Amino acid sequence: MSSLIKAADLAAALDSSSPPLVLDVTWQLGGPPGIEAYRVAHIPGARFVDLAAELSGPHTTGGAGGRHPMPEPAAFGASMRRLGIGPETDVVVYDGGPSVAAARAWWLLRYFGHDRVRVLDGGFAAWTAERHPVTEVVPEPAAPGAFVPCPGGMTRLDADETAALVAAGGVLLDARAAERFRGETEPIDAKAGHIPGAVSAPATEYTHADGRFHEPAELKEYFAARGAVHGARVAAYCGSGATAAHEVLALSLAGVPAALYAGSWSDWITDPERPVATGE
């Protein structure tokens, strides 16, 4: 199963005899709660998922784990069962358009053992641009699903494993904006800069202005220019792990398996002994 689905193909699937379960993961860093946009308009039948409450765990003392810590398996499993997900459920996730939050949901579902999940390419913006129907009607609660979380479906790294990957000659991609990578600005986290040895690969460089991903051949060329090729040890990180999941998705479309440093920069800087680099 491809990890992406186009708006027209989703519309056709929703009209079929076995429609997928659609999850709305609308979220914006520093913006209003995504539920507000969902209540105004969403894809008919879509169920809302809160990134902070259901796709992240509680913050820990000292910030270890980052701004969006990994959810515990039991809590994530309970959320997915509430949404009606079972082993055979085809899931499509979307957000407002950039697909960062949607990619977080995609990665978590795959990490916890559910590979029947796709991201709507271009998100809600692509859906409305093609004039597919929207609604403000919230669907009735789903019949509980039988989802059982089985961690390990995707490769996850902690800070020490990330440092070891770089030391061993692996490729660590930084999905944040280039100016944050260089340490010229840091609007969110307590320290500016990047993990020494990382390579800048901003998410905006491998997606179109409307949020859709570049074609696989273009993605392969983009990542190859940064050393991320099939067979290499590749990992991605960002500020809190969400945009890095988006980069792991893009890498998978390019045919390059990649690990995720789930805690990312916001976890890395919680230990003052960890080195920080600036500049290119």
N, C-alpha and C positions, 0 to 999 in steps of 0.2 A: 504494500500500500504506500502510495506517495505521501509525503509529509505535508503537502500543500493541496488545496482544492480551490478552483476558481469560483467566482460568484455564480456564474451561469450553471456550472456543474452542481453547486450546492442547491440552487433553486430547483434543478431537475431532480436531485436526490430527495428533496423535501416533498416533492410531488409523487414520489414512488411509493410502492407498497411497503417498503422497509426504510423509512427515513432515518437519518442519523440523529443522535441527540446533539443539540447545539448549545454551547455554553458561551455566554457573554462575559468576557473578563475585562471590561472597560476599566481603565486605570490610567492615571496621569500623575507623574511625580510632581508633588507640590500642588496638584490641581484639586478640584472638588471631588467628593466621593463618586466613584463610577456608577453607583446605584442611581444617582440623580439623572444621568444621561440615559441609563437603561429604562427608567420609568417614563421618560419622554418618548423614546422610540427604540425598538430593537427588532431583530429578526423574529418573525412569528414562531412561537414555541420555544424560543431561547430561554435558558435559565441563567440567572446571574450568579457569578462566582466572585467573591471578594478576595483580591490578591493579598491584602494585608492579613485578613482574618482566616482564610482557608488555604491559601497557597504559601503561607509563611508561618513559622512558629513564633512563639513569644520571645521577646528580647531577653537576653541574658545579662547578668551583672558584668559590667566592663565592656559589653558590646560584642563579645566573642560570637562568631557565627554571622556577623554582619547585620546590616539594616533589615534584611529580609531573611532571617534564619530559615533553615530547612524545617518544614513541618514534621512532627513526629508521625511515624507510620499509622498509629492508631487514629490520630486526629484526622489525617488526610484521608484514610480509608472511610471514616465515618462521614466526612463531607462528600466523598464521591458516591457512597451508597445513598445518601440523602438525595443526590441529584438523579439517581436512578441508574447508575452505571454498574454493569455486570461484565463478566468475562467476554461476552460476545457483542457488547455494545459498540457501535461505530460512533465516534465522537468527533465533532468539529468545534474548534475553539476560535473565537475572534475577539478583537478589541476595536478601538476606534479607527485603527488603520495602520499604525506603525508595526503592529504585531509583536511588540515587546512583551506585554502582559500575556498575550495569547501563547507566545513561545515559552513563557514560564510554565503555563499550564500544560503545554505539550510535553515539555521536558520532564515535569514532575510525574505526569501520567506514565510516560515511558520508563522513568527511573523506578517507579513503583510497580512495573510489570505489565502495563496496559499499552500495547503498541497499536491498537486500533484507534488512532487519533490523528487528525489532520488540522492544519491551520488554514483559515480562510485568507488567501493571499490578498493583501490590501485591506482586509478587515471590513468594518461597517461602511467605511467611506467607499470602497469598491462596490459593495452591495447597493448602496443608495445611488451611486453614479450610474449604475446600470438599470435603475428604476425598478428594482425588485421590491416587493411589498414590505412594509414595516408596520409595527403595531405598538400600542402602549399597554396592551392586555398582558397581564402576568399569568403564565400558565398555572393550572392547579398543581399542588404538590405531587411529585412523582411517586410511583410505587417504589419502595426501597430496592436498590440494586444489591447484587451479591459481590461487589468489588472487594477483593482481598489484597492489600498491599504486599508486594514482594520486592523489597529494595534490591537494587543492583542491576536494573535493566539498562541503565546508562552509567558511564564512568564519572564518578564524583571525586574531587580532590580536596584535601584540606590544605592549610598554609604550608606545612612541612613538605607534603607531597608535591605541591606546586614548586617550591624552591628546589626540590630534588629534580624535578622534571627539567627545569632551566639549567641546573648544574650539569645534567647529563646530556645537554645539547638538544633538548626538546624545544618545541616552538610554543611560546606563550603569547596569545593574542589579547590585546587590550581593546575592548569594544567601545570605550568611552570616546568622547570628543577629543580631537587631537590636542587642543589647548589644555585640557585636563590631564592628558597623558604627559605633556611637557611640563606640567606644574605651573603654568602661567596663571591659572585660575582654578579655584576649587569651591564651587558654590554650595556643596552639600557636606562633604566629609571634613574631618578635623585637620587632615594633612593633605598637602598637594604633592603630586608626582606620580610615579608608577613603580611597579615591581621591577627591580634590576633585571635586565635581560629580556624584558617583554618587548613586543613589537606592536606599534600602533596600527589598529585596523578598525576605525570607527564604523559603527553600524550604518551610518548615513552614506558610506561610500559604496556599499554593495546592494543598496536598495534604491528604487526610484523615488522621486519627490512625493509620489502619492502613496508610498509605503510598500509597494509591491517589490518582491525580490527580483534581482536580475536573473537572467536565464542561467541554467546550470553551467554551460560552457564559460560564460562570463565570470561566474562565481569561482569556477576552478582556476581561471587565469588570475583573478584578483588574489586569491589566497596563495596560489603557487608563487606569486611575486614576493610573498612574505614568508616563504619557506614552508607553508602549510600544504603538504601534498600527501596523497595516500601512502601509507607506510611509515610516515614520520610520526613521532609522538607529539601530539598537538593538544593544547588546552586553551580555554578562553576564560577571561574574567572581565569584570566591569566595576561598577560601584558597589552594587548589592547582589549581583547574581542574575538579575532579570534580563538585562540587555546581553549578558554573556550567554544566556540560554538561546536568545535570538541568534547569536553568532554560531553557536553549536548547530542550530537548525540550518543556517546558511551553509555551514561546512558540510553538513550531511547531504544537502542538495547538490553540493559540488563533489560528492563522493569521498569526503574526507572525514572519517570518524574522529571525534574530538571529545576530550574530557571537559568537565565544568568545575572551575574553582568556585564552589557554591557561595562561600562567604565573601569572596572577591575583596576589593580594595578596603571596604569598610570593616572587614574582618582583619585583613593584613595589618592595618595600622593600629590595632588594639594592643599589639606587643611592641613596645618601644625599641626592642632589640632587633627587630626586623629592619633590614636596610630599605631606603627609599631613594629612588633616582629621579632626576629631572632632566629636561632637555630632550633632544631626539633620541 
